Amino acid sequence: MRRPLPSGVRWYEYPRYLFKNESSDILALCGEALDLLGIAWRFNKRNELSVARREAVELLDVHVGPKY
């Protein structure tokens, strides 16, 4: 991602997980599972939840393995 700053343009990137499904029941199950694991998540669209905080991504990587 590119972000313009007064000191110039900076690039940054970080891993994150996005879970998309049209079923609200499936998303609720995913959220409940993440809650049980103590992983911070949020809805970023009506049909998508994200795990984006650095510590949450690291914890999810422990359970499912890194995605890169």
PQR file of N, CA, C, O and H, with PARSE charges and radii, in Angstrom:
ATOM      1  N   MET A   1       0.849  -1.167   0.000 -0.4000 1.5000
ATOM      2  CA  MET A   1       0.000   0.000   0.000 -0.0000 2.0000
ATOM      3  C   MET A   1       0.900   1.237   0.000  0.5500 1.7000
ATOM      4  O   MET A   1       1.944   1.259   0.652 -0.5500 1.4000
ATOM      5  N   ARG A   2       0.497   2.218  -0.709 -0.4000 1.5000
ATOM      6  CA  ARG A   2       1.257   3.461  -0.805 -0.0000 2.0000
ATOM      7  C   ARG A   2       0.527   4.542  -0.031  0.5500 1.7000
ATOM      8  O   ARG A   2      -0.686   4.709  -0.161 -0.5500 1.4000
ATOM      9  H   ARG A   2      -0.351   2.200  -1.239  0.4000 1.0000
ATOM     10  N   ARG A   3       1.278   5.271   0.772 -0.4000 1.5000
ATOM     11  CA  ARG A   3       0.666   6.334   1.579 -0.0000 2.0000
ATOM     12  C   ARG A   3       1.474   7.617   1.416  0.5500 1.7000
ATOM     13  O   ARG A   3       2.655   7.659   1.762 -0.5500 1.4000
ATOM     14  H   ARG A   3       2.264   5.136   0.878  0.4000 1.0000
ATOM     15  N   PRO A   4       0.836   8.669   0.887 -0.5600 1.5000
ATOM     16  CA  PRO A   4       1.554   9.940   0.760  0.2800 2.0000
ATOM     17  C   PRO A   4       1.675  10.637   2.115  0.5500 1.7000
ATOM     18  O   PRO A   4       0.690  10.785   2.839 -0.5500 1.4000
ATOM     19  N   LEU A   5       2.869  11.052   2.439 -0.4000 1.5000
ATOM     20  CA  LEU A   5       3.146  11.784   3.668 -0.0000 2.0000
ATOM     21  C   LEU A   5       3.871  13.074   3.314  0.5500 1.7000
ATOM     22  O   LEU A   5       4.421  13.188   2.219 -0.5500 1.4000
ATOM     23  H   LEU A   5       3.669  10.931   1.851  0.4000 1.0000
ATOM     24  N   PRO A   6       3.882  14.046   4.218 -0.5600 1.5000
ATOM     25  CA  PRO A   6       4.610  15.294   3.932  0.2800 2.0000
ATOM     26  C   PRO A   6       6.088  15.043   3.611  0.5500 1.7000
ATOM     27  O   PRO A   6       6.694  15.787   2.841 -0.5500 1.4000
ATOM     28  N   SER A   7       6.654  14.008   4.196 -0.4000 1.5000
ATOM     29  CA  SER A   7       8.072  13.713   3.958 -0.0000 2.0000
ATOM     30  C   SER A   7       8.297  12.891   2.687  0.5500 1.7000
ATOM     31  O   SER A   7       9.440  12.603   2.333 -0.5500 1.4000
ATOM     32  H   SER A   7       6.162  13.403   4.822  0.4000 1.0000
ATOM     33  N   GLY A   8       7.228  12.516   2.007 -0.4000 1.5000
ATOM     34  CA  GLY A   8       7.334  11.720   0.785 -0.0000 2.0000
ATOM     35  C   GLY A   8       6.379  10.538   0.836  0.5500 1.7000
ATOM     36  O   GLY A   8       5.678  10.324   1.825 -0.5500 1.4000
ATOM     37  H   GLY A   8       6.299  12.750   2.295  0.4000 1.0000
ATOM     38  N   VAL A   9       6.369   9.792  -0.231 -0.4000 1.5000
ATOM     39  CA  VAL A   9       5.488   8.628  -0.311 -0.0000 2.0000
ATOM     40  C   VAL A   9       6.153   7.448   0.379  0.5500 1.7000
ATOM     41  O   VAL A   9       7.331   7.172   0.154 -0.5500 1.4000
ATOM     42  H   VAL A   9       6.939   9.966  -1.034  0.4000 1.0000
ATOM     43  N   ARG A  10       5.393   6.750   1.222 -0.4000 1.5000
ATOM     44  CA  ARG A  10       5.922   5.573   1.917 -0.0000 2.0000
ATOM     45  C   ARG A  10       5.118   4.346   1.521  0.5500 1.7000
ATOM     46  O   ARG A  10       3.901   4.405   1.343 -0.5500 1.4000
ATOM     47  H   ARG A  10       4.436   6.974   1.405  0.4000 1.0000
ATOM     48  N   TRP A  11       5.816   3.254   1.389 -0.4000 1.5000
ATOM     49  CA  TRP A  11       5.191   1.967   1.112 -0.0000 2.0000
ATOM     50  C   TRP A  11       5.175   1.151   2.386  0.5500 1.7000
ATOM     51  O   TRP A  11       6.146   1.154   3.143 -0.5500 1.4000
ATOM     52  H   TRP A  11       6.804   3.206   1.533  0.4000 1.0000
ATOM     53  N   TYR A  12       4.095   0.466   2.625 -0.4000 1.5000
ATOM     54  CA  TYR A  12       4.067  -0.464   3.740 -0.0000 2.0000
ATOM     55  C   TYR A  12       3.146  -1.616   3.366  0.5500 1.7000
ATOM     56  O   TYR A  12       2.212  -1.470   2.578 -0.5500 1.4000
ATOM     57  H   TYR A  12       3.306   0.464   2.010  0.4000 1.0000
ATOM     58  N   GLU A  13       3.441  -2.753   3.954 -0.4000 1.5000
ATOM     59  CA  GLU A  13       2.584  -3.911   3.746 -0.0000 2.0000
ATOM     60  C   GLU A  13       2.612  -4.772   5.001  0.5500 1.7000
ATOM     61  O   GLU A  13       3.591  -4.784   5.747 -0.5500 1.4000
ATOM     62  H   GLU A  13       4.200  -2.872   4.594  0.4000 1.0000
ATOM     63  N   TYR A  14       1.543  -5.474   5.209 -0.4000 1.5000
ATOM     64  CA  TYR A  14       1.466  -6.353   6.354 -0.0000 2.0000
ATOM     65  C   TYR A  14       0.469  -7.454   6.025  0.5500 1.7000
ATOM     66  O   TYR A  14      -0.484  -7.234   5.277 -0.5500 1.4000
ATOM     67  H   TYR A  14       0.748  -5.464   4.603  0.4000 1.0000
ATOM     68  N   PRO A  15       0.689  -8.639   6.584 -0.5600 1.5000
ATOM     69  CA  PRO A  15      -0.260  -9.720   6.321  0.2800 2.0000
ATOM     70  C   PRO A  15      -1.555  -9.506   7.087  0.5500 1.7000
ATOM     71  O   PRO A  15      -1.562  -8.926   8.172 -0.5500 1.4000
ATOM     72  N   ARG A  16      -2.635  -9.977   6.513 -0.4000 1.5000
ATOM     73  CA  ARG A  16      -3.936  -9.947   7.180 -0.0000 2.0000
ATOM     74  C   ARG A  16      -4.787 -11.063   6.587  0.5500 1.7000
ATOM     75  O   ARG A  16      -4.507 -11.563   5.497 -0.5500 1.4000
ATOM     76  H   ARG A  16      -2.628 -10.449   5.632  0.4000 1.0000
ATOM     77  N   TYR A  17      -5.796 -11.432   7.297 -0.4000 1.5000
ATOM     78  CA  TYR A  17      -6.712 -12.469   6.839 -0.0000 2.0000
ATOM     79  C   TYR A  17      -8.079 -11.853   6.587  0.5500 1.7000
ATOM     80  O   TYR A  17      -8.562 -11.051   7.387 -0.5500 1.4000
ATOM     81  H   TYR A  17      -6.023 -11.026   8.182  0.4000 1.0000
ATOM     82  N   LEU A  18      -8.702 -12.228   5.475 -0.4000 1.5000
ATOM     83  CA  LEU A  18     -10.058 -11.809   5.149 -0.0000 2.0000
ATOM     84  C   LEU A  18     -10.895 -13.067   4.921  0.5500 1.7000
ATOM     85  O   LEU A  18     -10.508 -13.929   4.132 -0.5500 1.4000
ATOM     86  H   LEU A  18      -8.310 -12.880   4.826  0.4000 1.0000
ATOM     87  N   PHE A  19     -12.016 -13.179   5.590 -0.4000 1.5000
ATOM     88  CA  PHE A  19     -12.922 -14.309   5.446 -0.0000 2.0000
ATOM     89  C   PHE A  19     -14.235 -13.781   4.875  0.5500 1.7000
ATOM     90  O   PHE A  19     -14.913 -12.960   5.493 -0.5500 1.4000
ATOM     91  H   PHE A  19     -12.330 -12.479   6.231  0.4000 1.0000
ATOM     92  N   LYS A  20     -14.576 -14.262   3.697 -0.4000 1.5000
ATOM     93  CA  LYS A  20     -15.773 -13.769   3.027 -0.0000 2.0000
ATOM     94  C   LYS A  20     -16.746 -14.916   2.804  0.5500 1.7000
ATOM     95  O   LYS A  20     -16.359 -15.998   2.363 -0.5500 1.4000
ATOM     96  H   LYS A  20     -14.025 -14.929   3.195  0.4000 1.0000
ATOM     97  N   ASN A  21     -18.028 -14.663   3.117 -0.4000 1.5000
ATOM     98  CA  ASN A  21     -19.063 -15.651   2.905 -0.0000 2.0000
ATOM     99  C   ASN A  21     -20.403 -14.938   2.899  0.5500 1.7000
ATOM    100  O   ASN A  21     -20.601 -13.990   3.659 -0.5500 1.4000
ATOM    101  H   ASN A  21     -18.343 -13.783   3.475  0.4000 1.0000
ATOM    102  N   GLU A  22     -21.322 -15.377   2.054 -0.4000 1.5000
ATOM    103  CA  GLU A  22     -22.644 -14.760   1.993 -0.0000 2.0000
ATOM    104  C   GLU A  22     -23.538 -15.225   3.133  0.5500 1.7000
ATOM    105  O   GLU A  22     -24.560 -14.597   3.409 -0.5500 1.4000
ATOM    106  H   GLU A  22     -21.161 -16.147   1.436  0.4000 1.0000
ATOM    107  N   SER A  23     -23.173 -16.305   3.795 -0.4000 1.5000
ATOM    108  CA  SER A  23     -23.970 -16.827   4.908 -0.0000 2.0000
ATOM    109  C   SER A  23     -23.562 -16.140   6.213  0.5500 1.7000
ATOM    110  O   SER A  23     -22.414 -16.233   6.648 -0.5500 1.4000
ATOM    111  H   SER A  23     -22.342 -16.815   3.571  0.4000 1.0000
ATOM    112  N   SER A  24     -24.515 -15.457   6.818 -0.4000 1.5000
ATOM    113  CA  SER A  24     -24.222 -14.810   8.103 -0.0000 2.0000
ATOM    114  C   SER A  24     -23.971 -15.857   9.190  0.5500 1.7000
ATOM    115  O   SER A  24     -23.235 -15.595  10.141 -0.5500 1.4000
ATOM    116  H   SER A  24     -25.447 -15.382   6.465  0.4000 1.0000
ATOM    117  N   ASP A  25     -24.573 -17.030   9.056 -0.4000 1.5000
ATOM    118  CA  ASP A  25     -24.344 -18.112  10.026 -0.0000 2.0000
ATOM    119  C   ASP A  25     -22.891 -18.589   9.979  0.5500 1.7000
ATOM    120  O   ASP A  25     -22.271 -18.804  11.020 -0.5500 1.4000
ATOM    121  H   ASP A  25     -25.171 -17.243   8.283  0.4000 1.0000
ATOM    122  N   ILE A  26     -22.358 -18.751   8.788 -0.4000 1.5000
ATOM    123  CA  ILE A  26     -20.964 -19.188   8.627 -0.0000 2.0000
ATOM    124  C   ILE A  26     -20.020 -18.138   9.197  0.5500 1.7000
ATOM    125  O   ILE A  26     -19.062 -18.474   9.894 -0.5500 1.4000
ATOM    126  H   ILE A  26     -22.861 -18.576   7.941  0.4000 1.0000
ATOM    127  N   LEU A  27     -20.287 -16.866   8.903 -0.4000 1.5000
ATOM    128  CA  LEU A  27     -19.445 -15.798   9.447 -0.0000 2.0000
ATOM    129  C   LEU A  27     -19.539 -15.749  10.974  0.5500 1.7000
ATOM    130  O   LEU A  27     -18.544 -15.491  11.651 -0.5500 1.4000
ATOM    131  H   LEU A  27     -21.065 -16.593   8.337  0.4000 1.0000
ATOM    132  N   ALA A  28     -20.727 -15.994  11.508 -0.4000 1.5000
ATOM    133  CA  ALA A  28     -20.887 -16.010  12.968 -0.0000 2.0000
ATOM    134  C   ALA A  28     -20.072 -17.150  13.578  0.5500 1.7000
ATOM    135  O   ALA A  28     -19.432 -16.965  14.613 -0.5500 1.4000
ATOM    136  H   ALA A  28     -21.535 -16.204  10.957  0.4000 1.0000
ATOM    137  N   LEU A  29     -20.089 -18.324  12.950 -0.4000 1.5000
ATOM    138  CA  LEU A  29     -19.285 -19.446  13.435 -0.0000 2.0000
ATOM    139  C   LEU A  29     -17.797 -19.116  13.391  0.5500 1.7000
ATOM    140  O   LEU A  29     -17.055 -19.444  14.317 -0.5500 1.4000
ATOM    141  H   LEU A  29     -20.609 -18.474  12.109  0.4000 1.0000
ATOM    142  N   CYS A  30     -17.368 -18.473  12.324 -0.4000 1.5000
ATOM    143  CA  CYS A  30     -15.965 -18.069  12.201 -0.0000 2.0000
ATOM    144  C   CYS A  30     -15.608 -17.091  13.320  0.5500 1.7000
ATOM    145  O   CYS A  30     -14.572 -17.237  13.969 -0.5500 1.4000
ATOM    146  H   CYS A  30     -17.971 -18.206  11.572  0.4000 1.0000
ATOM    147  N   GLY A  31     -16.454 -16.109  13.540 -0.4000 1.5000
ATOM    148  CA  GLY A  31     -16.212 -15.133  14.609 -0.0000 2.0000
ATOM    149  C   GLY A  31     -16.170 -15.776  15.979  0.5500 1.7000
ATOM    150  O   GLY A  31     -15.341 -15.414  16.814 -0.5500 1.4000
ATOM    151  H   GLY A  31     -17.296 -15.991  13.013  0.4000 1.0000
ATOM    152  N   GLU A  32     -17.070 -16.739  16.217 -0.4000 1.5000
ATOM    153  CA  GLU A  32     -17.078 -17.437  17.503 -0.0000 2.0000
ATOM    154  C   GLU A  32     -15.789 -18.239  17.705  0.5500 1.7000
ATOM    155  O   GLU A  32     -15.230 -18.263  18.802 -0.5500 1.4000
ATOM    156  H   GLU A  32     -17.743 -17.033  15.538  0.4000 1.0000
ATOM    157  N   ALA A  33     -15.330 -18.889  16.646 -0.4000 1.5000
ATOM    158  CA  ALA A  33     -14.084 -19.656  16.732 -0.0000 2.0000
ATOM    159  C   ALA A  33     -12.903 -18.729  17.016  0.5500 1.7000
ATOM    160  O   ALA A  33     -12.037 -19.050  17.829 -0.5500 1.4000
ATOM    161  H   ALA A  33     -15.785 -18.869  15.755  0.4000 1.0000
ATOM    162  N   LEU A  34     -12.873 -17.586  16.347 -0.4000 1.5000
ATOM    163  CA  LEU A  34     -11.794 -16.626  16.583 -0.0000 2.0000
ATOM    164  C   LEU A  34     -11.854 -16.106  18.023  0.5500 1.7000
ATOM    165  O   LEU A  34     -10.821 -15.925  18.668 -0.5500 1.4000
ATOM    166  H   LEU A  34     -13.577 -17.325  15.686  0.4000 1.0000
ATOM    167  N   ASP A  35     -13.061 -15.871  18.513 -0.4000 1.5000
ATOM    168  CA  ASP A  35     -13.217 -15.435  19.908 -0.0000 2.0000
ATOM    169  C   ASP A  35     -12.665 -16.478  20.880  0.5500 1.7000
ATOM    170  O   ASP A  35     -11.978 -16.131  21.842 -0.5500 1.4000
ATOM    171  H   ASP A  35     -13.900 -16.019  17.989  0.4000 1.0000
ATOM    172  N   LEU A  36     -12.964 -17.754  20.630 -0.4000 1.5000
ATOM    173  CA  LEU A  36     -12.468 -18.824  21.495 -0.0000 2.0000
ATOM    174  C   LEU A  36     -10.945 -18.880  21.512  0.5500 1.7000
ATOM    175  O   LEU A  36     -10.338 -19.232  22.523 -0.5500 1.4000
ATOM    176  H   LEU A  36     -13.522 -18.036  19.849  0.4000 1.0000
ATOM    177  N   LEU A  37     -10.331 -18.529  20.376 -0.4000 1.5000
ATOM    178  CA  LEU A  37      -8.870 -18.522  20.281 -0.0000 2.0000
ATOM    179  C   LEU A  37      -8.257 -17.222  20.811  0.5500 1.7000
ATOM    180  O   LEU A  37      -7.037 -17.115  20.930 -0.5500 1.4000
ATOM    181  H   LEU A  37     -10.824 -18.243  19.554  0.4000 1.0000
ATOM    182  N   GLY A  38      -9.099 -16.239  21.129 -0.4000 1.5000
ATOM    183  CA  GLY A  38      -8.599 -14.958  21.621 -0.0000 2.0000
ATOM    184  C   GLY A  38      -8.020 -14.085  20.521  0.5500 1.7000
ATOM    185  O   GLY A  38      -7.121 -13.280  20.766 -0.5500 1.4000
ATOM    186  H   GLY A  38     -10.091 -16.327  21.033  0.4000 1.0000
ATOM    187  N   ILE A  39      -8.539 -14.247  19.299 -0.4000 1.5000
ATOM    188  CA  ILE A  39      -8.032 -13.505  18.146 -0.0000 2.0000
ATOM    189  C   ILE A  39      -8.973 -12.351  17.837  0.5500 1.7000
ATOM    190  O   ILE A  39     -10.171 -12.550  17.632 -0.5500 1.4000
ATOM    191  H   ILE A  39      -9.269 -14.901  19.100  0.4000 1.0000
ATOM    192  N   ALA A  40      -8.425 -11.147  17.806 -0.4000 1.5000
ATOM    193  CA  ALA A  40      -9.219  -9.948  17.517 -0.0000 2.0000
ATOM    194  C   ALA A  40      -9.631  -9.943  16.043  0.5500 1.7000
ATOM    195  O   ALA A  40      -8.816 -10.215  15.162 -0.5500 1.4000
ATOM    196  H   ALA A  40      -7.453 -10.985  17.972  0.4000 1.0000
ATOM    197  N   TRP A  41     -10.909  -9.629  15.785 -0.4000 1.5000
ATOM    198  CA  TRP A  41     -11.429  -9.568  14.425 -0.0000 2.0000
ATOM    199  C   TRP A  41     -12.528  -8.521  14.378  0.5500 1.7000
ATOM    200  O   TRP A  41     -12.998  -8.037  15.407 -0.5500 1.4000
ATOM    201  H   TRP A  41     -11.571  -9.408  16.501  0.4000 1.0000
ATOM    202  N   ARG A  42     -12.929  -8.182  13.150 -0.4000 1.5000
ATOM    203  CA  ARG A  42     -14.041  -7.252  12.981 -0.0000 2.0000
ATOM    204  C   ARG A  42     -14.677  -7.467  11.619  0.5500 1.7000
ATOM    205  O   ARG A  42     -14.052  -8.011  10.709 -0.5500 1.4000
ATOM    206  H   ARG A  42     -12.547  -8.575  12.314  0.4000 1.0000
ATOM    207  N   PHE A  43     -15.922  -7.034  11.486 -0.4000 1.5000
ATOM    208  CA  PHE A  43     -16.563  -7.025  10.175 -0.0000 2.0000
ATOM    209  C   PHE A  43     -16.086  -5.785   9.442  0.5500 1.7000
ATOM    210  O   PHE A  43     -16.166  -4.675   9.969 -0.5500 1.4000
ATOM    211  H   PHE A  43     -16.430  -6.592  12.226  0.4000 1.0000
ATOM    212  N   ASN A  44     -15.590  -5.973   8.229 -0.4000 1.5000
ATOM    213  CA  ASN A  44     -15.234  -4.794   7.445 -0.0000 2.0000
ATOM    214  C   ASN A  44     -16.223  -4.587   6.301  0.5500 1.7000
ATOM    215  O   ASN A  44     -16.216  -3.534   5.663 -0.5500 1.4000
ATOM    216  H   ASN A  44     -15.524  -6.874   7.801  0.4000 1.0000
ATOM    217  N   LYS A  45     -17.065  -5.572   6.037 -0.4000 1.5000
ATOM    218  CA  LYS A  45     -18.198  -5.490   5.116 -0.0000 2.0000
ATOM    219  C   LYS A  45     -19.284  -6.385   5.696  0.5500 1.7000
ATOM    220  O   LYS A  45     -19.033  -7.133   6.641 -0.5500 1.4000
ATOM    221  H   LYS A  45     -17.070  -6.427   6.556  0.4000 1.0000
ATOM    222  N   ARG A  46     -20.461  -6.315   5.151 -0.4000 1.5000
ATOM    223  CA  ARG A  46     -21.552  -7.128   5.699 -0.0000 2.0000
ATOM    224  C   ARG A  46     -21.287  -8.610   5.542  0.5500 1.7000
ATOM    225  O   ARG A  46     -21.791  -9.412   6.327 -0.5500 1.4000
ATOM    226  H   ARG A  46     -20.665  -5.708   4.384  0.4000 1.0000
ATOM    227  N   ASN A  47     -20.500  -8.993   4.537 -0.4000 1.5000
ATOM    228  CA  ASN A  47     -20.250 -10.405   4.266 -0.0000 2.0000
ATOM    229  C   ASN A  47     -18.766 -10.773   4.380  0.5500 1.7000
ATOM    230  O   ASN A  47     -18.315 -11.751   3.784 -0.5500 1.4000
ATOM    231  H   ASN A  47     -20.090  -8.341   3.899  0.4000 1.0000
ATOM    232  N   GLU A  48     -18.016  -9.986   5.147 -0.4000 1.5000
ATOM    233  CA  GLU A  48     -16.576 -10.237   5.256 -0.0000 2.0000
ATOM    234  C   GLU A  48     -16.071  -9.802   6.627  0.5500 1.7000
ATOM    235  O   GLU A  48     -16.388  -8.715   7.110 -0.5500 1.4000
ATOM    236  H   GLU A  48     -18.382  -9.192   5.632  0.4000 1.0000
ATOM    237  N   LEU A  49     -15.275 -10.678   7.242 -0.4000 1.5000
ATOM    238  CA  LEU A  49     -14.618 -10.272   8.481 -0.0000 2.0000
ATOM    239  C   LEU A  49     -13.111 -10.320   8.273  0.5500 1.7000
ATOM    240  O   LEU A  49     -12.605 -11.064   7.432 -0.5500 1.4000
ATOM    241  H   LEU A  49     -15.017 -11.561   6.850  0.4000 1.0000
ATOM    242  N   SER A  50     -12.420  -9.525   9.043 -0.4000 1.5000
ATOM    243  CA  SER A  50     -10.973  -9.428   8.865 -0.0000 2.0000
ATOM    244  C   SER A  50     -10.241  -9.609  10.186  0.5500 1.7000
ATOM    245  O   SER A  50     -10.735  -9.261  11.258 -0.5500 1.4000
ATOM    246  H   SER A  50     -12.831  -8.921   9.726  0.4000 1.0000
ATOM    247  N   VAL A  51      -9.057 -10.161  10.062 -0.4000 1.5000
ATOM    248  CA  VAL A  51      -8.101 -10.254  11.155 -0.0000 2.0000
ATOM    249  C   VAL A  51      -6.896  -9.471  10.661  0.5500 1.7000
ATOM    250  O   VAL A  51      -6.174  -9.932   9.778 -0.5500 1.4000
ATOM    251  H   VAL A  51      -8.656 -10.444   9.191  0.4000 1.0000
ATOM    252  N   ALA A  52      -6.676  -8.290  11.226 -0.4000 1.5000
ATOM    253  CA  ALA A  52      -5.643  -7.419  10.679 -0.0000 2.0000
ATOM    254  C   ALA A  52      -4.641  -6.902  11.707  0.5500 1.7000
ATOM    255  O   ALA A  52      -3.556  -6.466  11.323 -0.5500 1.4000
ATOM    256  H   ALA A  52      -7.263  -7.916  11.944  0.4000 1.0000
ATOM    257  N   ARG A  53      -4.957  -6.934  12.967 -0.4000 1.5000
ATOM    258  CA  ARG A  53      -3.987  -6.471  13.967 -0.0000 2.0000
ATOM    259  C   ARG A  53      -2.790  -7.410  13.978  0.5500 1.7000
ATOM    260  O   ARG A  53      -2.936  -8.629  13.894 -0.5500 1.4000
ATOM    261  H   ARG A  53      -5.838  -7.288  13.280  0.4000 1.0000
ATOM    262  N   ARG A  54      -1.624  -6.830  14.080 -0.4000 1.5000
ATOM    263  CA  ARG A  54      -0.389  -7.614  13.994 -0.0000 2.0000
ATOM    264  C   ARG A  54      -0.389  -8.811  14.945  0.5500 1.7000
ATOM    265  O   ARG A  54      -0.079  -9.931  14.538 -0.5500 1.4000
ATOM    266  H   ARG A  54      -1.505  -5.839  14.148  0.4000 1.0000
ATOM    267  N   GLU A  55      -0.735  -8.574  16.208 -0.4000 1.5000
ATOM    268  CA  GLU A  55      -0.698  -9.671  17.185 -0.0000 2.0000
ATOM    269  C   GLU A  55      -1.772 -10.721  16.895  0.5500 1.7000
ATOM    270  O   GLU A  55      -1.573 -11.903  17.174 -0.5500 1.4000
ATOM    271  H   GLU A  55      -0.987  -7.665  16.539  0.4000 1.0000
ATOM    272  N   ALA A  56      -2.907 -10.297  16.337 -0.4000 1.5000
ATOM    273  CA  ALA A  56      -3.971 -11.243  15.993 -0.0000 2.0000
ATOM    274  C   ALA A  56      -3.560 -12.114  14.813  0.5500 1.7000
ATOM    275  O   ALA A  56      -3.831 -13.315  14.802 -0.5500 1.4000
ATOM    276  H   ALA A  56      -3.068  -9.337  16.110  0.4000 1.0000
ATOM    277  N   VAL A  57      -2.909 -11.516  13.821 -0.4000 1.5000
ATOM    278  CA  VAL A  57      -2.434 -12.270  12.665 -0.0000 2.0000
ATOM    279  C   VAL A  57      -1.375 -13.282  13.102  0.5500 1.7000
ATOM    280  O   VAL A  57      -1.382 -14.427  12.651 -0.5500 1.4000
ATOM    281  H   VAL A  57      -2.689 -10.540  13.830  0.4000 1.0000
ATOM    282  N   GLU A  58      -0.471 -12.858  13.978 -0.4000 1.5000
ATOM    283  CA  GLU A  58       0.567 -13.775  14.468 -0.0000 2.0000
ATOM    284  C   GLU A  58      -0.052 -14.950  15.218  0.5500 1.7000
ATOM    285  O   GLU A  58       0.397 -16.086  15.071 -0.5500 1.4000
ATOM    286  H   GLU A  58      -0.465 -11.928  14.344  0.4000 1.0000
ATOM    287  N   LEU A  59      -1.079 -14.684  16.019 -0.4000 1.5000
ATOM    288  CA  LEU A  59      -1.737 -15.753  16.755 -0.0000 2.0000
ATOM    289  C   LEU A  59      -2.482 -16.696  15.811  0.5500 1.7000
ATOM    290  O   LEU A  59      -2.451 -17.912  16.004 -0.5500 1.4000
ATOM    291  H   LEU A  59      -1.444 -13.761  16.139  0.4000 1.0000
ATOM    292  N   LEU A  60      -3.143 -16.157  14.806 -0.4000 1.5000
ATOM    293  CA  LEU A  60      -3.836 -17.004  13.836 -0.0000 2.0000
ATOM    294  C   LEU A  60      -2.834 -17.838  13.042  0.5500 1.7000
ATOM    295  O   LEU A  60      -3.113 -18.992  12.716 -0.5500 1.4000
ATOM    296  H   LEU A  60      -3.169 -15.169  14.650  0.4000 1.0000
ATOM    297  N   ASP A  61      -1.688 -17.273  12.732 -0.4000 1.5000
ATOM    298  CA  ASP A  61      -0.625 -18.024  12.049 -0.0000 2.0000
ATOM    299  C   ASP A  61      -0.197 -19.246  12.865  0.5500 1.7000
ATOM    300  O   ASP A  61       0.133 -20.288  12.300 -0.5500 1.4000
ATOM    301  H   ASP A  61      -1.462 -16.335  12.997  0.4000 1.0000
ATOM    302  N   VAL A  62      -0.203 -19.115  14.182 -0.4000 1.5000
ATOM    303  CA  VAL A  62       0.167 -20.239  15.051 -0.0000 2.0000
ATOM    304  C   VAL A  62      -0.821 -21.391  14.862  0.5500 1.7000
ATOM    305  O   VAL A  62      -0.429 -22.558  14.884 -0.5500 1.4000
ATOM    306  H   VAL A  62      -0.470 -18.268  14.641  0.4000 1.0000
ATOM    307  N   HIS A  63      -2.096 -21.066  14.677 -0.4000 1.5000
ATOM    308  CA  HIS A  63      -3.138 -22.097  14.580 -0.0000 2.0000
ATOM    309  C   HIS A  63      -3.307 -22.661  13.177  0.5500 1.7000
ATOM    310  O   HIS A  63      -3.574 -23.854  13.029 -0.5500 1.4000
ATOM    311  H   HIS A  63      -2.415 -20.118  14.659  0.4000 1.0000
ATOM    312  N   VAL A  64      -3.160 -21.840  12.147 -0.4000 1.5000
ATOM    313  CA  VAL A  64      -3.405 -22.316  10.783 -0.0000 2.0000
ATOM    314  C   VAL A  64      -2.151 -22.314   9.913  0.5500 1.7000
ATOM    315  O   VAL A  64      -2.166 -22.840   8.800 -0.5500 1.4000
ATOM    316  H   VAL A  64      -2.943 -20.872  12.267  0.4000 1.0000
ATOM    317  N   GLY A  65      -1.088 -21.735  10.407 -0.4000 1.5000
ATOM    318  CA  GLY A  65       0.135 -21.622   9.616 -0.0000 2.0000
ATOM    319  C   GLY A  65       0.129 -20.340   8.819  0.5500 1.7000
ATOM    320  O   GLY A  65      -0.927 -19.859   8.408 -0.5500 1.4000
ATOM    321  H   GLY A  65      -1.076 -21.307  11.311  0.4000 1.0000
ATOM    322  N   PRO A  66       1.324 -19.778   8.598 -0.5600 1.5000
ATOM    323  CA  PRO A  66       1.388 -18.526   7.834  0.2800 2.0000
ATOM    324  C   PRO A  66       0.914 -18.739   6.402  0.5500 1.7000
ATOM    325  O   PRO A  66       1.081 -19.823   5.843 -0.5500 1.4000
ATOM    326  N   LYS A  67       0.330 -17.717   5.817 -0.4000 1.5000
ATOM    327  CA  LYS A  67      -0.216 -17.845   4.477 -0.0000 2.0000
ATOM    328  C   LYS A  67       0.750 -17.400   3.389  0.5500 1.7000
ATOM    329  O   LYS A  67       0.344 -17.290   2.232 -0.5500 1.4000
ATOM    330  H   LYS A  67       0.194 -16.837   6.271  0.4000 1.0000
ATOM    331  N   TYR A  68       1.971 -17.149   3.704 -0.4000 1.5000
ATOM    332  CA  TYR A  68       2.951 -16.746   2.693 -0.0000 2.0000
ATOM    333  C   TYR A  68       4.089 -17.714   2.652  0.5500 1.7000
ATOM    334  O   TYR A  68       5.017 -17.543   1.861 -0.5500 1.4000
ATOM    335  H   TYR A  68       2.301 -17.238   4.644  0.4000 1.0000
TER
END
